Amino acid sequence: MKRDQLSECGGCGAPERFFLHNLRHRASYRRLCTNCVLKNHQGLFCPICLEVFNEPPPPHQRLICLKCPSISHLSCPSSHLSQSFTCPLCSNPNFSFFSLADEKPKSTPDNPQGSTPEEDGDDDAGGKNDDKTSTKTRVINKEAAKALLAAAKIAAVSMTKAAAVAKLEAERRVKKLLWRRREPRGS
Protein backbone atom coordinates (compact mmCIF):
# COMPACT_ATOMS: atom_id res chain seq x y z
CA MET A 1 0.00 0.00 0.00
CA LYS A 2 1.34 3.38 -0.93
CA ARG A 3 1.95 5.92 1.77
CA ASP A 4 -0.57 8.31 0.18
CA GLN A 5 -3.28 5.65 0.39
CA LEU A 6 -2.67 5.37 4.13
CA SER A 7 -3.64 9.00 4.61
CA GLU A 8 -6.89 8.96 2.68
CA CYS A 9 -10.25 7.35 3.29
CA GLY A 10 -10.71 3.97 1.62
CA GLY A 11 -14.39 4.76 1.06
CA CYS A 12 -14.72 8.31 -0.22
CA GLY A 13 -11.06 9.15 -0.80
CA ALA A 14 -11.17 12.18 1.50
CA PRO A 15 -7.71 13.26 2.70
CA GLU A 16 -8.52 12.69 6.39
CA ARG A 17 -5.03 12.44 7.80
CA PHE A 18 -5.93 12.41 11.50
CA PHE A 19 -9.35 10.78 11.70
CA LEU A 20 -9.12 7.48 9.85
CA HIS A 21 -10.41 4.35 11.55
CA ASN A 22 -9.01 0.87 10.91
CA LEU A 23 -11.75 -1.69 10.53
CA ARG A 24 -12.82 -4.78 8.66
CA HIS A 25 -15.44 -3.80 6.12
CA ARG A 26 -16.84 -5.97 3.35
CA ALA A 27 -14.33 -8.80 3.90
CA SER A 28 -11.23 -6.59 3.82
CA TYR A 29 -9.30 -4.37 6.18
CA ARG A 30 -9.81 -0.70 5.41
CA ARG A 31 -9.10 2.76 6.72
CA LEU A 32 -12.26 4.84 6.64
CA CYS A 33 -13.05 8.39 7.68
CA THR A 34 -15.59 8.97 10.44
CA ASN A 35 -18.35 9.77 7.93
CA CYS A 36 -17.79 6.56 5.95
CA VAL A 37 -17.73 4.41 9.09
CA LEU A 38 -21.06 5.84 10.20
CA LYS A 39 -22.64 5.80 6.74
CA ASN A 40 -21.68 2.14 6.24
CA HIS A 41 -22.84 0.91 9.66
CA GLN A 42 -26.25 2.57 9.91
CA GLY A 43 -28.01 0.01 12.10
CA LEU A 44 -25.38 0.07 14.84
CA PHE A 45 -26.06 3.53 16.29
CA CYS A 46 -28.77 6.14 16.66
CA PRO A 47 -28.24 8.73 13.88
CA ILE A 48 -29.72 11.49 16.04
CA CYS A 49 -27.91 11.17 19.40
CA LEU A 50 -25.03 9.06 17.96
CA GLU A 51 -25.19 6.49 20.76
CA VAL A 52 -23.70 3.17 19.65
CA PHE A 53 -25.95 0.23 20.47
CA ASN A 54 -24.65 -2.79 22.36
CA GLU A 55 -28.07 -4.18 21.49
CA PRO A 56 -30.72 -2.35 19.47
CA PRO A 57 -33.51 -0.83 21.54
CA PRO A 58 -36.63 -3.00 21.93
CA PRO A 59 -39.22 -2.56 19.15
CA HIS A 60 -41.54 -0.42 21.29
CA GLN A 61 -38.68 2.04 22.02
CA ARG A 62 -37.26 2.55 18.54
CA LEU A 63 -37.96 3.91 15.09
CA ILE A 64 -36.49 2.44 11.91
CA CYS A 65 -35.77 4.67 8.94
CA LEU A 66 -38.19 4.19 6.05
CA LYS A 67 -35.33 4.15 3.50
CA CYS A 68 -32.36 2.46 5.24
CA PRO A 69 -31.58 0.23 8.24
CA SER A 70 -30.93 3.16 10.63
CA ILE A 71 -32.44 2.67 14.07
CA SER A 72 -33.27 5.64 16.28
CA HIS A 73 -34.44 5.87 19.85
CA LEU A 74 -38.15 6.68 19.95
CA SER A 75 -37.37 9.83 21.93
CA CYS A 76 -34.65 11.20 19.62
CA PRO A 77 -36.42 12.43 16.45
CA SER A 78 -38.22 15.74 16.88
CA SER A 79 -41.40 14.49 15.20
CA HIS A 80 -42.22 10.89 16.08
CA LEU A 81 -45.99 11.20 16.29
CA SER A 82 -46.70 9.43 13.00
CA GLN A 83 -44.16 6.65 13.66
CA SER A 84 -42.61 7.41 10.26
CA PHE A 85 -38.95 8.24 10.48
CA THR A 86 -36.37 9.21 7.89
CA CYS A 87 -32.81 9.45 9.20
CA PRO A 88 -30.72 12.60 8.58
CA LEU A 89 -28.65 10.83 5.91
CA CYS A 90 -31.73 9.79 3.91
CA SER A 91 -33.38 13.19 4.44
CA ASN A 92 -30.35 15.07 3.11
CA PRO A 93 -27.92 13.33 0.72
CA ASN A 94 -25.26 15.95 1.56
CA PHE A 95 -25.54 15.26 5.28
CA SER A 96 -22.26 14.78 7.11
CA PHE A 97 -21.95 13.19 10.54
CA PHE A 98 -18.50 14.67 11.09
CA SER A 99 -17.03 18.01 10.13
CA LEU A 100 -14.44 20.23 11.69
CA ALA A 101 -15.46 23.82 12.26
CA ASP A 102 -13.22 26.79 11.60
CA GLU A 103 -13.30 29.02 14.62
CA LYS A 104 -11.32 31.89 15.95
CA PRO A 105 -9.19 30.80 18.91
CA LYS A 106 -11.06 31.08 22.21
CA SER A 107 -9.72 32.78 25.27
CA THR A 108 -7.71 30.73 27.73
CA PRO A 109 -6.03 31.65 31.02
CA ASP A 110 -2.76 32.10 29.11
CA ASN A 111 -4.42 34.03 26.30
CA PRO A 112 -7.40 36.00 27.73
CA GLN A 113 -8.39 37.78 24.52
CA GLY A 114 -8.32 34.63 22.40
CA SER A 115 -6.03 36.29 19.91
CA THR A 116 -2.83 34.97 18.45
CA PRO A 117 0.50 36.82 18.51
CA GLU A 118 -0.02 37.62 14.83
CA GLU A 119 -3.36 39.26 15.63
CA ASP A 120 -1.83 41.24 18.47
CA GLY A 121 0.57 42.71 15.95
CA ASP A 122 3.69 41.33 17.63
CA ASP A 123 6.43 39.80 15.57
CA ASP A 124 9.67 38.14 16.58
CA ALA A 125 11.62 41.42 16.52
CA GLY A 126 9.26 43.06 19.01
CA GLY A 127 7.84 45.42 16.40
CA LYS A 128 4.30 45.73 15.13
CA ASN A 129 2.86 43.56 12.40
CA ASP A 130 0.58 45.42 10.01
CA ASP A 131 -1.15 42.27 8.79
CA LYS A 132 -4.29 41.94 10.94
CA THR A 133 -5.67 38.77 9.31
CA SER A 134 -7.44 36.57 11.81
CA THR A 135 -6.06 33.10 12.35
CA LYS A 136 -8.67 30.36 12.50
CA THR A 137 -8.24 26.91 13.89
CA ARG A 138 -10.11 23.74 13.12
CA VAL A 139 -11.96 22.57 16.20
CA ILE A 140 -14.07 19.59 17.10
CA ASN A 141 -17.41 20.68 18.48
CA LYS A 142 -19.60 18.50 20.68
CA GLU A 143 -21.53 16.90 17.79
CA ALA A 144 -18.35 16.13 15.86
CA ALA A 145 -16.82 14.61 19.00
CA LYS A 146 -19.89 12.37 19.41
CA ALA A 147 -19.58 11.23 15.79
CA LEU A 148 -15.85 10.57 16.19
CA LEU A 149 -16.48 8.54 19.36
CA ALA A 150 -19.30 6.54 17.72
CA ALA A 151 -17.10 5.71 14.71
CA ALA A 152 -14.21 4.75 17.00
CA LYS A 153 -16.48 2.39 18.99
CA ILE A 154 -17.78 0.78 15.81
CA ALA A 155 -14.22 0.36 14.50
CA ALA A 156 -13.10 -1.16 17.81
CA VAL A 157 -15.93 -3.70 17.75
CA SER A 158 -15.16 -4.50 14.12
CA MET A 159 -11.47 -5.09 14.80
CA THR A 160 -12.21 -7.13 17.94
CA LYS A 161 -14.43 -9.43 15.88
CA ALA A 162 -11.82 -9.60 13.12
CA ALA A 163 -9.14 -10.53 15.67
CA ALA A 164 -11.34 -13.30 17.08
CA VAL A 165 -11.97 -14.68 13.58
CA ALA A 166 -8.24 -14.51 12.76
CA LYS A 167 -7.42 -16.37 15.99
CA LEU A 168 -9.93 -19.14 15.21
CA GLU A 169 -8.56 -19.46 11.68
CA ALA A 170 -4.97 -19.68 12.97
CA GLU A 171 -5.96 -22.35 15.51
CA ARG A 172 -7.78 -24.31 12.79
CA ARG A 173 -4.70 -24.21 10.55
CA VAL A 174 -2.42 -25.36 13.38
CA LYS A 175 -4.72 -28.31 14.15
CA LYS A 176 -4.84 -29.23 10.47
CA LEU A 177 -1.04 -29.10 10.24
CA LEU A 178 -0.62 -31.22 13.39
CA TRP A 179 -3.12 -33.74 12.07
CA ARG A 180 -1.20 -34.05 8.81
CA ARG A 181 2.05 -34.67 10.69
CA ARG A 182 0.46 -37.49 12.68
CA GLU A 183 -0.80 -39.33 9.59
CA PRO A 184 1.45 -42.13 8.46
CA ARG A 185 3.29 -41.52 5.24
CA GLY A 186 2.24 -43.56 2.21
CA SER A 187 4.48 -46.47 1.26
Secondary structure by P-SEA (a helix, b strand, c coil): ccaaaaaccccccccccccccccccccbbbbbcaaaaaaacccccccccccccccccccccccccccccbbbcccccccccccccccccccccccccbbbbbbccccccccccccccccccccccccccccbbbbbbbbbcaaaaaaaaaaaaaaaaaaaaaaaaaaaaaaaaaaaaaaaaaccccc
